[in-house]
């Protein structure tokens, strides 16, 4: 029950949501030691129990706003994702 995107058909592309925040040193104590999530950009596992890059993306749906919280290995992956669909 970690993902805020549950209920969506799938993770949004970067141009389907509004990036409201990015934190290059996010830690999340709700995660256990050794927990990982896949990097949104390259798919590599990201250790979410230590500092990592995490974003908040607001996604509009028919019910209101959902928040999606992708994680990234580093700021390069974040930048690649954030710019991938934006011209
Ligand atoms: Zn990555």
PDB file of the backbone (N, CA, C, O) and the ligand in Angstrom, with CONECT records:
HET     ZN  A 101       1
ATOM      1  N   UNK A   1       0.834  -1.197   0.000  1.00  0.00           N
ATOM      2  CA  UNK A   1       0.000   0.000   0.000  1.00  0.00           C
ATOM      3  C   UNK A   1       0.870   1.249   0.000  1.00  0.00           C
ATOM      4  O   UNK A   1       0.488   2.281   0.553  1.00  0.00           O
ATOM      5  N   UNK A   2       2.039   1.153  -0.620  1.00  0.00           N
ATOM      6  CA  UNK A   2       2.921   2.310  -0.644  1.00  0.00           C
ATOM      7  C   UNK A   2       2.537   3.287  -1.739  1.00  0.00           C
ATOM      8  O   UNK A   2       2.661   4.500  -1.565  1.00  0.00           O
ATOM      9  N   UNK A   3       2.076   2.772  -2.853  1.00  0.00           N
ATOM     10  CA  UNK A   3       1.944   3.626  -4.039  1.00  0.00           C
ATOM     11  C   UNK A   3       0.681   4.460  -3.962  1.00  0.00           C
ATOM     12  O   UNK A   3      -0.414   3.954  -3.714  1.00  0.00           O
ATOM     13  N   UNK A   4       0.864   5.743  -4.180  1.00  0.00           N
ATOM     14  CA  UNK A   4      -0.281   6.636  -4.226  1.00  0.00           C
ATOM     15  C   UNK A   4      -1.016   6.512  -5.542  1.00  0.00           C
ATOM     16  O   UNK A   4      -2.111   7.049  -5.709  1.00  0.00           O
ATOM     17  N   UNK A   5      -0.407   5.802  -6.472  1.00  0.00           N
ATOM     18  CA  UNK A   5      -0.995   5.715  -7.804  1.00  0.00           C
ATOM     19  C   UNK A   5      -1.980   4.556  -7.919  1.00  0.00           C
ATOM     20  O   UNK A   5      -2.533   4.323  -8.994  1.00  0.00           O
ATOM     21  N   UNK A   6      -2.204   3.834  -6.840  1.00  0.00           N
ATOM     22  CA  UNK A   6      -3.149   2.741  -6.931  1.00  0.00           C
ATOM     23  C   UNK A   6      -4.512   3.285  -7.315  1.00  0.00           C
ATOM     24  O   UNK A   6      -4.952   4.317  -6.808  1.00  0.00           O
ATOM     25  N   UNK A   7      -5.159   2.591  -8.198  1.00  0.00           N
ATOM     26  CA  UNK A   7      -6.413   3.099  -8.707  1.00  0.00           C
ATOM     27  C   UNK A   7      -6.259   3.678 -10.093  1.00  0.00           C
ATOM     28  O   UNK A   7      -7.235   3.806 -10.832  1.00  0.00           O
ATOM     29  N   UNK A   8      -5.041   4.027 -10.446  1.00  0.00           N
ATOM     30  CA  UNK A   8      -4.784   4.443 -11.819  1.00  0.00           C
ATOM     31  C   UNK A   8      -4.559   3.194 -12.666  1.00  0.00           C
ATOM     32  O   UNK A   8      -4.172   2.144 -12.154  1.00  0.00           O
ATOM     33  N   UNK A   9      -4.802   3.321 -13.937  1.00  0.00           N
ATOM     34  CA  UNK A   9      -4.543   2.203 -14.835  1.00  0.00           C
ATOM     35  C   UNK A   9      -3.054   1.900 -14.901  1.00  0.00           C
ATOM     36  O   UNK A   9      -2.651   0.755 -15.107  1.00  0.00           O
ATOM     37  N   UNK A  10      -2.260   2.915 -14.729  1.00  0.00           N
ATOM     38  CA  UNK A  10      -0.815   2.734 -14.765  1.00  0.00           C
ATOM     39  C   UNK A  10      -0.167   4.030 -14.375  1.00  0.00           C
ATOM     40  O   UNK A  10      -0.831   5.060 -14.256  1.00  0.00           O
ATOM     41  N   UNK A  11       1.121   3.981 -14.178  1.00  0.00           N
ATOM     42  CA  UNK A  11       1.811   5.220 -13.813  1.00  0.00           C
ATOM     43  C   UNK A  11       1.693   6.263 -14.909  1.00  0.00           C
ATOM     44  O   UNK A  11       1.775   5.926 -16.090  1.00  0.00           O
ATOM     45  N   UNK A  12       1.505   7.499 -14.548  1.00  0.00           N
ATOM     46  CA  UNK A  12       1.371   8.545 -15.562  1.00  0.00           C
ATOM     47  C   UNK A  12       2.709   8.871 -16.185  1.00  0.00           C
ATOM     48  O   UNK A  12       3.746   8.762 -15.530  1.00  0.00           O
ATOM     49  N   UNK A  13       2.699   9.258 -17.410  1.00  0.00           N
ATOM     50  CA  UNK A  13       3.894   9.842 -18.010  1.00  0.00           C
ATOM     51  C   UNK A  13       4.079  11.237 -17.447  1.00  0.00           C
ATOM     52  O   UNK A  13       3.160  11.819 -16.871  1.00  0.00           O
ATOM     53  N   UNK A  14       5.272  11.762 -17.619  1.00  0.00           N
ATOM     54  CA  UNK A  14       5.557  13.042 -16.984  1.00  0.00           C
ATOM     55  C   UNK A  14       4.671  14.158 -17.516  1.00  0.00           C
ATOM     56  O   UNK A  14       4.462  15.163 -16.837  1.00  0.00           O
ATOM     57  N   UNK A  15       4.152  13.991 -18.717  1.00  0.00           N
ATOM     58  CA  UNK A  15       3.307  15.056 -19.253  1.00  0.00           C
ATOM     59  C   UNK A  15       1.830  14.857 -18.940  1.00  0.00           C
ATOM     60  O   UNK A  15       0.983  15.625 -19.398  1.00  0.00           O
ATOM     61  N   UNK A  16       1.526  13.836 -18.165  1.00  0.00           N
ATOM     62  CA  UNK A  16       0.132  13.609 -17.790  1.00  0.00           C
ATOM     63  C   UNK A  16      -0.176  14.137 -16.399  1.00  0.00           C
ATOM     64  O   UNK A  16      -1.315  14.072 -15.938  1.00  0.00           O
ATOM     65  N   UNK A  17       0.824  14.649 -15.748  1.00  0.00           N
ATOM     66  CA  UNK A  17       0.602  15.169 -14.414  1.00  0.00           C
ATOM     67  C   UNK A  17       1.333  16.480 -14.240  1.00  0.00           C
ATOM     68  O   UNK A  17       2.081  16.918 -15.114  1.00  0.00           O
ATOM     69  N   UNK A  18       1.104  17.087 -13.111  1.00  0.00           N
ATOM     70  CA  UNK A  18       1.775  18.334 -12.786  1.00  0.00           C
ATOM     71  C   UNK A  18       2.800  18.038 -11.710  1.00  0.00           C
ATOM     72  O   UNK A  18       2.453  17.581 -10.621  1.00  0.00           O
ATOM     73  N   UNK A  19       4.052  18.295 -12.010  1.00  0.00           N
ATOM     74  CA  UNK A  19       5.097  18.054 -11.025  1.00  0.00           C
ATOM     75  C   UNK A  19       5.022  19.156  -9.983  1.00  0.00           C
ATOM     76  O   UNK A  19       5.259  20.323 -10.292  1.00  0.00           O
ATOM     77  N   UNK A  20       4.700  18.800  -8.774  1.00  0.00           N
ATOM     78  CA  UNK A  20       4.526  19.818  -7.747  1.00  0.00           C
ATOM     79  C   UNK A  20       5.731  19.933  -6.841  1.00  0.00           C
ATOM     80  O   UNK A  20       5.921  20.960  -6.189  1.00  0.00           O
ATOM     81  N   UNK A  21       6.542  18.905  -6.789  1.00  0.00           N
ATOM     82  CA  UNK A  21       7.708  18.966  -5.914  1.00  0.00           C
ATOM     83  C   UNK A  21       8.665  17.859  -6.296  1.00  0.00           C
ATOM     84  O   UNK A  21       8.249  16.809  -6.786  1.00  0.00           O
ATOM     85  N   UNK A  22       9.941  18.093  -6.074  1.00  0.00           N
ATOM     86  CA  UNK A  22      10.924  17.027  -6.192  1.00  0.00           C
ATOM     87  C   UNK A  22      11.897  17.197  -5.042  1.00  0.00           C
ATOM     88  O   UNK A  22      12.330  18.307  -4.730  1.00  0.00           O
ATOM     89  N   UNK A  23      12.230  16.089  -4.426  1.00  0.00           N
ATOM     90  CA  UNK A  23      13.102  16.112  -3.257  1.00  0.00           C
ATOM     91  C   UNK A  23      14.274  15.181  -3.537  1.00  0.00           C
ATOM     92  O   UNK A  23      14.108  13.967  -3.651  1.00  0.00           O
ATOM     93  N   UNK A  24      15.461  15.769  -3.645  1.00  0.00           N
ATOM     94  CA  UNK A  24      16.643  14.980  -3.996  1.00  0.00           C
ATOM     95  C   UNK A  24      17.198  14.224  -2.800  1.00  0.00           C
ATOM     96  O   UNK A  24      18.110  13.411  -2.950  1.00  0.00           O
ATOM     97  N   UNK A  25      16.667  14.477  -1.637  1.00  0.00           N
ATOM     98  CA  UNK A  25      17.175  13.781  -0.456  1.00  0.00           C
ATOM     99  C   UNK A  25      16.021  13.226   0.366  1.00  0.00           C
ATOM    100  O   UNK A  25      16.015  13.310   1.594  1.00  0.00           O
ATOM    101  N   UNK A  26      15.051  12.662  -0.329  1.00  0.00           N
ATOM    102  CA  UNK A  26      13.908  12.117   0.393  1.00  0.00           C
ATOM    103  C   UNK A  26      14.307  10.868   1.178  1.00  0.00           C
ATOM    104  O   UNK A  26      15.045  10.011   0.692  1.00  0.00           O
ATOM    105  N   UNK A  27      13.814  10.798   2.365  1.00  0.00           N
ATOM    106  CA  UNK A  27      13.863   9.535   3.091  1.00  0.00           C
ATOM    107  C   UNK A  27      12.440   9.246   3.539  1.00  0.00           C
ATOM    108  O   UNK A  27      11.650  10.165   3.754  1.00  0.00           O
ATOM    109  N   UNK A  28      12.129   8.018   3.675  1.00  0.00           N
ATOM    110  CA  UNK A  28      10.765   7.672   4.043  1.00  0.00           C
ATOM    111  C   UNK A  28      10.819   6.564   5.084  1.00  0.00           C
ATOM    112  O   UNK A  28      11.131   5.412   4.783  1.00  0.00           O
ATOM    113  N   UNK A  29      10.515   6.934   6.278  1.00  0.00           N
ATOM    114  CA  UNK A  29      10.655   5.971   7.377  1.00  0.00           C
ATOM    115  C   UNK A  29       9.567   4.913   7.386  1.00  0.00           C
ATOM    116  O   UNK A  29       9.605   3.967   8.172  1.00  0.00           O
ATOM    117  N   UNK A  30       8.604   5.087   6.505  1.00  0.00           N
ATOM    118  CA  UNK A  30       7.592   4.027   6.436  1.00  0.00           C
ATOM    119  C   UNK A  30       8.152   2.783   5.767  1.00  0.00           C
ATOM    120  O   UNK A  30       7.620   1.684   5.921  1.00  0.00           O
ATOM    121  N   UNK A  31       9.225   2.974   5.029  1.00  0.00           N
ATOM    122  CA  UNK A  31       9.819   1.823   4.364  1.00  0.00           C
ATOM    123  C   UNK A  31      10.750   1.084   5.305  1.00  0.00           C
ATOM    124  O   UNK A  31      11.345   1.669   6.209  1.00  0.00           O
ATOM    125  N   UNK A  32      10.860  -0.196   5.074  1.00  0.00           N
ATOM    126  CA  UNK A  32      11.738  -1.030   5.886  1.00  0.00           C
ATOM    127  C   UNK A  32      13.137  -1.044   5.281  1.00  0.00           C
ATOM    128  O   UNK A  32      13.320  -0.735   4.103  1.00  0.00           O
ATOM    129  N   UNK A  33      14.113  -1.403   6.097  1.00  0.00           N
ATOM    130  CA  UNK A  33      15.472  -1.556   5.580  1.00  0.00           C
ATOM    131  C   UNK A  33      15.468  -2.490   4.389  1.00  0.00           C
ATOM    132  O   UNK A  33      14.875  -3.569   4.418  1.00  0.00           O
ATOM    133  N   UNK A  34      16.143  -2.049   3.342  1.00  0.00           N
ATOM    134  CA  UNK A  34      16.271  -2.917   2.185  1.00  0.00           C
ATOM    135  C   UNK A  34      15.134  -2.810   1.196  1.00  0.00           C
ATOM    136  O   UNK A  34      15.186  -3.417   0.127  1.00  0.00           O
ATOM    137  N   UNK A  35      14.112  -2.056   1.530  1.00  0.00           N
ATOM    138  CA  UNK A  35      13.027  -1.876   0.568  1.00  0.00           C
ATOM    139  C   UNK A  35      13.516  -1.122  -0.663  1.00  0.00           C
ATOM    140  O   UNK A  35      14.310  -0.186  -0.559  1.00  0.00           O
ATOM    141  N   UNK A  36      13.045  -1.531  -1.794  1.00  0.00           N
ATOM    142  CA  UNK A  36      13.394  -0.822  -3.024  1.00  0.00           C
ATOM    143  C   UNK A  36      12.135  -0.586  -3.844  1.00  0.00           C
ATOM    144  O   UNK A  36      11.139  -1.297  -3.712  1.00  0.00           O
ATOM    145  N   UNK A  37      12.207   0.416  -4.682  1.00  0.00           N
ATOM    146  CA  UNK A  37      11.193   0.639  -5.714  1.00  0.00           C
ATOM    147  C   UNK A  37      11.939   0.819  -7.024  1.00  0.00           C
ATOM    148  O   UNK A  37      13.096   1.241  -7.031  1.00  0.00           O
ATOM    149  N   UNK A  38      11.292   0.507  -8.118  1.00  0.00           N
ATOM    150  CA  UNK A  38      11.950   0.664  -9.412  1.00  0.00           C
ATOM    151  C   UNK A  38      12.057   2.134  -9.781  1.00  0.00           C
ATOM    152  O   UNK A  38      11.100   2.895  -9.644  1.00  0.00           O
ATOM    153  N   UNK A  39      13.231   2.518 -10.249  1.00  0.00           N
ATOM    154  CA  UNK A  39      13.419   3.869 -10.771  1.00  0.00           C
ATOM    155  C   UNK A  39      12.447   4.092 -11.919  1.00  0.00           C
ATOM    156  O   UNK A  39      12.311   3.253 -12.809  1.00  0.00           O
ATOM    157  N   UNK A  40      11.775   5.235 -11.885  1.00  0.00           N
ATOM    158  CA  UNK A  40      10.773   5.523 -12.907  1.00  0.00           C
ATOM    159  C   UNK A  40      11.402   5.683 -14.290  1.00  0.00           C
ATOM    160  O   UNK A  40      10.749   5.446 -15.306  1.00  0.00           O
ATOM    161  N   UNK A  41      12.658   6.081 -14.323  1.00  0.00           N
ATOM    162  CA  UNK A  41      13.302   6.348 -15.608  1.00  0.00           C
ATOM    163  C   UNK A  41      13.976   5.114 -16.186  1.00  0.00           C
ATOM    164  O   UNK A  41      13.804   4.822 -17.370  1.00  0.00           O
ATOM    165  N   UNK A  42      14.742   4.380 -15.379  1.00  0.00           N
ATOM    166  CA  UNK A  42      15.550   3.302 -15.943  1.00  0.00           C
ATOM    167  C   UNK A  42      15.193   1.938 -15.381  1.00  0.00           C
ATOM    168  O   UNK A  42      15.660   0.923 -15.898  1.00  0.00           O
ATOM    169  N   UNK A  43      14.385   1.887 -14.347  1.00  0.00           N
ATOM    170  CA  UNK A  43      13.940   0.604 -13.823  1.00  0.00           C
ATOM    171  C   UNK A  43      14.863  -0.041 -12.816  1.00  0.00           C
ATOM    172  O   UNK A  43      14.548  -1.104 -12.282  1.00  0.00           O
ATOM    173  N   UNK A  44      15.993   0.578 -12.547  1.00  0.00           N
ATOM    174  CA  UNK A  44      16.902   0.031 -11.542  1.00  0.00           C
ATOM    175  C   UNK A  44      16.267   0.158 -10.156  1.00  0.00           C
ATOM    176  O   UNK A  44      15.543   1.117  -9.890  1.00  0.00           O
ATOM    177  N   UNK A  45      16.533  -0.791  -9.287  1.00  0.00           N
ATOM    178  CA  UNK A  45      15.984  -0.668  -7.931  1.00  0.00           C
ATOM    179  C   UNK A  45      16.604   0.498  -7.169  1.00  0.00           C
ATOM    180  O   UNK A  45      17.818   0.702  -7.195  1.00  0.00           O
ATOM    181  N   UNK A  46      15.759   1.246  -6.499  1.00  0.00           N
ATOM    182  CA  UNK A  46      16.188   2.392  -5.698  1.00  0.00           C
ATOM    183  C   UNK A  46      15.944   2.042  -4.238  1.00  0.00           C
ATOM    184  O   UNK A  46      14.849   1.622  -3.864  1.00  0.00           O
ATOM    185  N   UNK A  47      16.971   2.217  -3.420  1.00  0.00           N
ATOM    186  CA  UNK A  47      16.829   1.927  -1.989  1.00  0.00           C
ATOM    187  C   UNK A  47      16.050   3.056  -1.340  1.00  0.00           C
ATOM    188  O   UNK A  47      16.597   4.130  -1.088  1.00  0.00           O
ATOM    189  N   UNK A  48      14.781   2.818  -1.071  1.00  0.00           N
ATOM    190  CA  UNK A  48      13.932   3.902  -0.587  1.00  0.00           C
ATOM    191  C   UNK A  48      14.011   4.101   0.919  1.00  0.00           C
ATOM    192  O   UNK A  48      13.388   5.013   1.463  1.00  0.00           O
ATOM    193  N   UNK A  49      14.777   3.246   1.593  1.00  0.00           N
ATOM    194  CA  UNK A  49      14.951   3.456   3.031  1.00  0.00           C
ATOM    195  C   UNK A  49      16.115   4.410   3.313  1.00  0.00           C
ATOM    196  O   UNK A  49      16.349   4.793   4.460  1.00  0.00           O
ATOM    197  N   UNK A  50      16.840   4.789   2.260  1.00  0.00           N
ATOM    198  CA  UNK A  50      17.902   5.783   2.407  1.00  0.00           C
ATOM    199  C   UNK A  50      17.561   6.964   1.501  1.00  0.00           C
ATOM    200  O   UNK A  50      16.554   6.941   0.794  1.00  0.00           O
ATOM    201  N   UNK A  51      18.397   7.981   1.526  1.00  0.00           N
ATOM    202  CA  UNK A  51      18.117   9.169   0.721  1.00  0.00           C
ATOM    203  C   UNK A  51      18.029   8.824  -0.762  1.00  0.00           C
ATOM    204  O   UNK A  51      18.878   8.116  -1.304  1.00  0.00           O
ATOM    205  N   UNK A  52      17.017   9.323  -1.382  1.00  0.00           N
ATOM    206  CA  UNK A  52      16.831   9.076  -2.805  1.00  0.00           C
ATOM    207  C   UNK A  52      16.054  10.252  -3.400  1.00  0.00           C
ATOM    208  O   UNK A  52      15.561  11.122  -2.682  1.00  0.00           O
ATOM    209  N   UNK A  53      15.962  10.252  -4.706  1.00  0.00           N
ATOM    210  CA  UNK A  53      15.223  11.320  -5.383  1.00  0.00           C
ATOM    211  C   UNK A  53      13.775  10.892  -5.513  1.00  0.00           C
ATOM    212  O   UNK A  53      13.474   9.843  -6.083  1.00  0.00           O
ATOM    213  N   UNK A  54      12.894  11.699  -4.988  1.00  0.00           N
ATOM    214  CA  UNK A  54      11.476  11.393  -5.089  1.00  0.00           C
ATOM    215  C   UNK A  54      10.711  12.617  -5.550  1.00  0.00           C
ATOM    216  O   UNK A  54      11.043  13.742  -5.177  1.00  0.00           O
ATOM    217  N   UNK A  55       9.703  12.401  -6.349  1.00  0.00           N
ATOM    218  CA  UNK A  55       8.901  13.510  -6.852  1.00  0.00           C
ATOM    219  C   UNK A  55       7.453  13.347  -6.415  1.00  0.00           C
ATOM    220  O   UNK A  55       6.995  12.247  -6.103  1.00  0.00           O
ATOM    221  N   UNK A  56       6.761  14.447  -6.401  1.00  0.00           N
ATOM    222  CA  UNK A  56       5.312  14.456  -6.220  1.00  0.00           C
ATOM    223  C   UNK A  56       4.706  14.938  -7.523  1.00  0.00           C
ATOM    224  O   UNK A  56       5.042  16.015  -8.016  1.00  0.00           O
ATOM    225  N   UNK A  57       3.828  14.151  -8.065  1.00  0.00           N
ATOM    226  CA  UNK A  57       3.189  14.530  -9.321  1.00  0.00           C
ATOM    227  C   UNK A  57       1.681  14.472  -9.106  1.00  0.00           C
ATOM    228  O   UNK A  57       1.135  13.442  -8.711  1.00  0.00           O
ATOM    229  N   UNK A  58       1.022  15.592  -9.371  1.00  0.00           N
ATOM    230  CA  UNK A  58      -0.430  15.617  -9.231  1.00  0.00           C
ATOM    231  C   UNK A  58      -1.056  15.193 -10.548  1.00  0.00           C
ATOM    232  O   UNK A  58      -0.748  15.736 -11.608  1.00  0.00           O
ATOM    233  N   UNK A  59      -1.929  14.224 -10.458  1.00  0.00           N
ATOM    234  CA  UNK A  59      -2.574  13.686 -11.646  1.00  0.00           C
ATOM    235  C   UNK A  59      -4.069  13.933 -11.512  1.00  0.00           C
ATOM    236  O   UNK A  59      -4.697  13.486 -10.552  1.00  0.00           O
ATOM    237  N   UNK A  60      -4.621  14.629 -12.456  1.00  0.00           N
ATOM    238  CA  UNK A  60      -6.063  14.877 -12.422  1.00  0.00           C
ATOM    239  C   UNK A  60      -6.792  13.648 -12.932  1.00  0.00           C
ATOM    240  O   UNK A  60      -6.420  13.081 -13.960  1.00  0.00           O
ATOM    241  N   UNK A  61      -7.795  13.249 -12.242  1.00  0.00           N
ATOM    242  CA  UNK A  61      -8.673  12.209 -12.757  1.00  0.00           C
ATOM    243  C   UNK A  61     -10.110  12.692 -12.585  1.00  0.00           C
ATOM    244  O   UNK A  61     -10.350  13.824 -12.165  1.00  0.00           O
ATOM    245  N   UNK A  62     -11.040  11.840 -12.908  1.00  0.00           N
ATOM    246  CA  UNK A  62     -12.428  12.293 -12.896  1.00  0.00           C
ATOM    247  C   UNK A  62     -12.949  12.549 -11.485  1.00  0.00           C
ATOM    248  O   UNK A  62     -13.965  13.221 -11.310  1.00  0.00           O
ATOM    249  N   UNK A  63     -12.266  12.023 -10.495  1.00  0.00           N
ATOM    250  CA  UNK A  63     -12.719  12.187  -9.123  1.00  0.00           C
ATOM    251  C   UNK A  63     -12.053  13.364  -8.420  1.00  0.00           C
ATOM    252  O   UNK A  63     -12.510  13.805  -7.366  1.00  0.00           O
ATOM    253  N   UNK A  64     -10.995  13.859  -8.997  1.00  0.00           N
ATOM    254  CA  UNK A  64     -10.256  14.901  -8.315  1.00  0.00           C
ATOM    255  C   UNK A  64      -8.785  14.728  -8.597  1.00  0.00           C
ATOM    256  O   UNK A  64      -8.388  14.388  -9.712  1.00  0.00           O
ATOM    257  N   UNK A  65      -7.999  14.957  -7.609  1.00  0.00           N
ATOM    258  CA  UNK A  65      -6.564  14.865  -7.814  1.00  0.00           C
ATOM    259  C   UNK A  65      -6.001  13.651  -7.096  1.00  0.00           C
ATOM    260  O   UNK A  65      -6.305  13.385  -5.933  1.00  0.00           O
ATOM    261  N   UNK A  66      -5.180  12.934  -7.823  1.00  0.00           N
ATOM    262  CA  UNK A  66      -4.389  11.870  -7.229  1.00  0.00           C
ATOM    263  C   UNK A  66      -2.949  12.340  -7.208  1.00  0.00           C
ATOM    264  O   UNK A  66      -2.537  13.155  -8.034  1.00  0.00           O
ATOM    265  N   UNK A  67      -2.204  11.830  -6.278  1.00  0.00           N
ATOM    266  CA  UNK A  67      -0.781  12.115  -6.268  1.00  0.00           C
ATOM    267  C   UNK A  67      -0.016  10.846  -6.558  1.00  0.00           C
ATOM    268  O   UNK A  67      -0.290   9.781  -6.006  1.00  0.00           O
ATOM    269  N   UNK A  68       0.942  10.993  -7.434  1.00  0.00           N
ATOM    270  CA  UNK A  68       1.814   9.890  -7.791  1.00  0.00           C
ATOM    271  C   UNK A  68       3.214  10.254  -7.334  1.00  0.00           C
ATOM    272  O   UNK A  68       3.640  11.400  -7.476  1.00  0.00           O
ATOM    273  N   UNK A  69       3.926   9.290  -6.788  1.00  0.00           N
ATOM    274  CA  UNK A  69       5.215   9.592  -6.183  1.00  0.00           C
ATOM    275  C   UNK A  69       6.299   8.694  -6.757  1.00  0.00           C
ATOM    276  O   UNK A  69       6.723   7.739  -6.105  1.00  0.00           O
ATOM    277  N   UNK A  70       6.755   8.990  -7.977  1.00  0.00           N
ATOM    278  CA  UNK A  70       7.820   8.185  -8.564  1.00  0.00           C
ATOM    279  C   UNK A  70       9.149   8.412  -7.855  1.00  0.00           C
ATOM    280  O   UNK A  70       9.387   9.478  -7.287  1.00  0.00           O
ATOM    281  N   UNK A  71       9.999   7.412  -7.893  1.00  0.00           N
ATOM    282  CA  UNK A  71      11.344   7.532  -7.322  1.00  0.00           C
ATOM    283  C   UNK A  71      12.376   7.353  -8.431  1.00  0.00           C
ATOM    284  O   UNK A  71      12.099   6.761  -9.474  1.00  0.00           O
ATOM    285  N   UNK A  72      13.564   7.876  -8.179  1.00  0.00           N
ATOM    286  CA  UNK A  72      14.636   7.869  -9.177  1.00  0.00           C
ATOM    287  C   UNK A  72      15.961   7.566  -8.505  1.00  0.00           C
ATOM    288  O   UNK A  72      16.168   7.892  -7.336  1.00  0.00           O
ATOM    289  N   UNK A  73      16.876   6.925  -9.272  1.00  0.00           N
ATOM    290  CA  UNK A  73      18.217   6.628  -8.742  1.00  0.00           C
ATOM    291  C   UNK A  73      18.977   7.895  -8.388  1.00  0.00           C
ATOM    292  O   UNK A  73      19.642   7.973  -7.355  1.00  0.00           O
ATOM    293  N   UNK A  74      18.867   8.877  -9.259  1.00  0.00           N
ATOM    294  CA  UNK A  74      19.660  10.087  -9.081  1.00  0.00           C
ATOM    295  C   UNK A  74      19.011  11.210  -9.887  1.00  0.00           C
ATOM    296  O   UNK A  74      17.990  11.017 -10.547  1.00  0.00           O
ATOM    297  N   UNK A  75      19.620  12.364  -9.815  1.00  0.00           N
ATOM    298  CA  UNK A  75      19.001  13.516 -10.463  1.00  0.00           C
ATOM    299  C   UNK A  75      19.043  13.411 -11.985  1.00  0.00           C
ATOM    300  O   UNK A  75      18.225  14.021 -12.673  1.00  0.00           O
ATOM    301  N   UNK A  76      19.991  12.640 -12.508  1.00  0.00           N
ATOM    302  CA  UNK A  76      20.014  12.448 -13.962  1.00  0.00           C
ATOM    303  C   UNK A  76      18.783  11.687 -14.423  1.00  0.00           C
ATOM    304  O   UNK A  76      18.161  12.049 -15.422  1.00  0.00           O
ATOM    305  N   UNK A  77      18.430  10.633 -13.698  1.00  0.00           N
ATOM    306  CA  UNK A  77      17.233   9.883 -14.058  1.00  0.00           C
ATOM    307  C   UNK A  77      15.988  10.753 -13.899  1.00  0.00           C
ATOM    308  O   UNK A  77      15.073  10.711 -14.721  1.00  0.00           O
ATOM    309  N   UNK A  78      15.973  11.531 -12.838  1.00  0.00           N
ATOM    310  CA  UNK A  78      14.844  12.443 -12.626  1.00  0.00           C
ATOM    311  C   UNK A  78      14.707  13.396 -13.804  1.00  0.00           C
ATOM    312  O   UNK A  78      13.616  13.581 -14.342  1.00  0.00           O
ATOM    313  N   UNK A  79      15.830  14.002 -14.202  1.00  0.00           N
ATOM    314  CA  UNK A  79      15.797  14.971 -15.295  1.00  0.00           C
ATOM    315  C   UNK A  79      15.380  14.302 -16.600  1.00  0.00           C
ATOM    316  O   UNK A  79      14.639  14.881 -17.394  1.00  0.00           O
ATOM    317  N   UNK A  80      15.857  13.090 -16.814  1.00  0.00           N
ATOM    318  CA  UNK A  80      15.504  12.382 -18.042  1.00  0.00           C
ATOM    319  C   UNK A  80      14.003  12.126 -18.100  1.00  0.00           C
ATOM    320  O   UNK A  80      13.372  12.281 -19.146  1.00  0.00           O
ATOM    321  N   UNK A  81      13.442  11.732 -16.959  1.00  0.00           N
ATOM    322  CA  UNK A  81      12.005  11.456 -16.925  1.00  0.00           C
ATOM    323  C   UNK A  81      11.197  12.740 -17.055  1.00  0.00           C
ATOM    324  O   UNK A  81      10.229  12.815 -17.813  1.00  0.00           O
ATOM    325  N   UNK A  82      11.615  13.735 -16.305  1.00  0.00           N
ATOM    326  CA  UNK A  82      10.830  14.979 -16.254  1.00  0.00           C
ATOM    327  C   UNK A  82      10.808  15.688 -17.595  1.00  0.00           C
ATOM    328  O   UNK A  82       9.882  16.445 -17.883  1.00  0.00           O
ATOM    329  N   UNK A  83      11.813  15.451 -18.410  1.00  0.00           N
ATOM    330  CA  UNK A  83      11.890  16.143 -19.695  1.00  0.00           C
ATOM    331  C   UNK A  83      11.507  15.230 -20.853  1.00  0.00           C
ATOM    332  O   UNK A  83      11.500  15.667 -22.004  1.00  0.00           O
ATOM    333  N   UNK A  84      11.188  13.961 -20.565  1.00  0.00           N
ATOM    334  CA  UNK A  84      11.047  12.997 -21.638  1.00  0.00           C
ATOM    335  C   UNK A  84       9.882  13.311 -22.570  1.00  0.00           C
ATOM    336  O   UNK A  84       9.958  13.047 -23.769  1.00  0.00           O
ATOM    337  N   UNK A  85       8.807  13.873 -22.025  1.00  0.00           N
ATOM    338  CA  UNK A  85       7.644  14.120 -22.854  1.00  0.00           C
ATOM    339  C   UNK A  85       7.359  15.597 -22.998  1.00  0.00           C
ATOM    340  O   UNK A  85       6.296  15.991 -23.477  1.00  0.00           O
ATOM    341  N   UNK A  86       8.291  16.393 -22.591  1.00  0.00           N
ATOM    342  CA  UNK A  86       8.081  17.842 -22.623  1.00  0.00           C
ATOM    343  C   UNK A  86       9.002  18.439 -23.661  1.00  0.00           C
ATOM    344  O   UNK A  86      10.200  18.157 -23.681  1.00  0.00           O
ATOM    345  N   UNK A  87       8.466  19.222 -24.481  1.00  0.00           N
ATOM    346  CA  UNK A  87       9.276  19.875 -25.509  1.00  0.00           C
ATOM    347  C   UNK A  87       9.340  21.361 -25.225  1.00  0.00           C
ATOM    348  O   UNK A  87       9.976  22.106 -25.971  1.00  0.00           O
TER     349      UNK A  87
HETATM  350 ZN    ZN A 101      17.378   5.377 -12.730  1.00  0.00          ZN
END
